[in-house]
Amino acid sequence: MTGRIFTKAYATEAERLTAQRNHEWLSRHAGPMALPPITGSGLRELMFTWADGRHAEPRDLEPVAQHLGSCHEAAWRSCLHKARLTTAHVSDGHVIAGFVGPRTSAFCRRFREGHIASAQALDAALTLLSRAADRPVAFYKDTNPRNILIAQSGPPITVDTDDLTLAPFGYDLAKLVVTVSMTFGSLPIDQIDRALTAYNLAAAAHHPQLGQTTLTQLMEYAELHGTLTAPYLGRGGYRWPWTRVRPTPTPRRRT
């Protein structure tokens, strides 16, 4: 980081305030997460200490996964062990949206927009959501290649705290897998499996239960992300639809 400042503009004051509160919550509860400090704010903008680094690439998948697992473990240990995926969680006066409700609404929108082919496919997606409802609670903050900076030394730097919800362990890693694939092309399933192993080892540092995301579960989450990210194809560096770059063959090694 240098003495320079990065200023991010927001469409509304409410969006700016949400991003600021998300940043404060992550700084307090996500432990190892490296976030550029907020140096000031305006009505619709936040100023951050400048962070030097390149955007994440396929070669960074495993170390970023390990780092993400550590951050999720820290947040669970700090306060998310009290949370449920079916309801919003209030922490330090900040309301973090639940996992199931917002995504149920999002999938219904995707169905109306034509990104889900049939009512049967919509039901399948909603079933996957409900199946995850009782799993240990981590958080989701849209981990995509543009939101992770790889510095010359030190941990990955996390930027953009606009989005923050509850999510099961492994869900935000699946977002990284999908968005890296949509940006750079298909990833070998063995590389994804190694990243998941690194994530699970880091997540299990405090409690073994937190490191039990299976490859099957991860790829189910990836299917959910593929549908939710579909409208952004052609924007933000997303060059391929998930349906084209999802890894083959279908993972069968761990169930």
CORNOR-V164377 format. One record per backbone hydrogen bond with DSSP energy under -0.5 kcal/mol. NH is the residue of the N-H (numbers start at 1). CO is the residue of the C=O. Records with the same first field share a line. If there is no record, write none. Layout:
NH=CO + CO
This chain:
2=50
6=48
8=46
10=44
16=12
17=13
18=14
19=15
20=16
21=17
22=18
23=19
24=20
25=21
26=22
27=23
28=24
29=25
30=26
33=30
34=156
35=33
36=158
39=47
40=47
42=45
45=42
46=8
47=40
48=6
49=37
50=4
54=150
56=145 + 148
60=57
61=58
64=60
65=61
66=62
67=63
68=64
69=65
70=66
71=67
72=68
73=69
74=70
75=71
76=72
77=73
78=74
79=75
80=75
81=76
82=79
83=80
85=133
87=84
89=96
91=89 + 94
94=91
96=89 + 94
97=95 + 164
99=85
100=85
103=99
104=100
105=101
106=102
107=103
108=104
109=105
110=106
111=107
112=108
113=109
114=110 + 111
115=110
116=110
122=118
123=119
124=120
125=121
126=122
127=123
128=124
129=125
130=126
131=127
132=128 + 129
133=130
135=132
138=167
140=165
144=142
147=144
148=145
149=157
150=54
151=149
157=149
158=34 + 156
159=147
165=140
166=97
167=138
169=136
171=168
174=170
175=171
176=172
177=173
178=174
179=175
180=176
181=177
182=178
183=179
184=180
185=181
191=188
192=188
193=189
194=190
195=191
196=192
197=193
198=194
199=195
200=196
201=197
202=198
203=199
204=200
205=202
206=203
210=207
211=208
212=209
216=254
218=214
219=215
220=216
221=217
222=218
223=219
224=220
225=221
226=222
227=223
228=224
229=225
230=226 + 227
232=229
233=230
234=238
235=232
238=235
239=182 + 237
240=182
244=241
245=241
246=242
